[in-house]
Amino acid sequence: MRLILIICAISLAIALQTPAQAGLLSTLGKIAREAGEAGVKSGDELSGLGAAARGALDDVKTPGAKAMALAPDADGRLHVADEAGVETRLASDSDVDALFRAAEDPDAIEVFADASTVARRDSVTIALAERGALKLKRQGKAYAVELSSEGGLLVRLSDDLAVEAGPLLDEALFALQKPINRANLRPLRFDDQAASSQLSSAPRPKDGVNQIDALSPDDIENGFARLNVQVVIVQGQLRDDVLRVEVGVVSLDRLRKAAHDADVHLVLLDTGVAAQPAGIGLKLSEAMQADTFASFLGALARGNKSFTITAATGAKGRVRLAARPATEIDTSGSAVGDAGLAETGAA
């Protein structure tokens, strides 16, 4: 059975919808500011590009590597500059080939770009990734950019997680790096006999892990309203836009709307079965110790090779993230509570 992990950003705030950076001024200006540089210029004159490469890449480049900065000019044309300030226009993969042929040590070249440049997924960025030279620089860290099996680009966050380089790459990275307040994690299971009035306003911790509470599928809206800004975690079998649980089926649209209206995070874990566990599974227990959404997903992915995360625009302009295993994995004998599919939102 193929495990699927879907992260639907239900309640992503406006702050997550950061505007795309455009042109050389904003793109390289961000890089230069991170390094304490200033004076990056826009337009056809690319004198600021070399300065950005010299100052901003020292903290992320491999020692001994020939670091370069890649960014578009005001007309959207990609240029690369090395630390000596030598600038080269890269209009196609043939220009990339020429750049590497002219280098004394082609294997030492590292080309750094921001999320908006990587997300172009054009012949230049693909050619650089194919050579293993392209890296994304964000918040003082560098991430390798690699080719996907479909010929696209993936930003490798860790051995367990990679993010597809699409138009919402920066928004996806922002969401994944958001911190999690573990005190607000609220695992739920559905029980016909459990009413929202029985839900406590705060989670019930035991041995450092918040325990599972029960809620009737007929009382979702009232139950979620009591859990404002908490992270609601539900598990079952996700099929055909519904969550199948022991007591029936719950519409995903209804869950998403209830989460949105109550301003909660929603995490749905597909265990491949409709059984509703009374206790926390090992992987979920580990995930609930995470500090960020990325480490939360990484804990769920661990042992299942790697999850690939994609981003798309959801309802009302919010971002929806979907993560699936990069390869088929054997789920036979996996304990209930080990994540298969999930859906979540961040307020």
Secondary structure, DSSP 4 states (H G I P E B T S, - for coil): ----EEE--SS--GGGSPPPP-HHHHHHHHHHHHTT------SS--HHHHHHHHHHSTTTSPTT-EEEEEEE-TTS-EEEEETT--EEE--SHHHHHHHHHHSS-GGGEEEEE-HHHHTT--HHHHHHHHTT-EEEEETTEEEEEEE-TTS-EEEE-SSSEEEE-STTHHHHHHHHTSB--GGGEEEEEE-TT--GGG--SS--EETTEEPPEEE-GGGHHHHHHTTTT-EEEEEEEEETTEEEETTEEEEHHHHHHHHHHHT-EEEEEE-SS----SS--HHHHHHTT-SBHHHHHHHHHTTS--EEEEEEE-GGG-EEEEEEESS----TTPPTTS-S-------
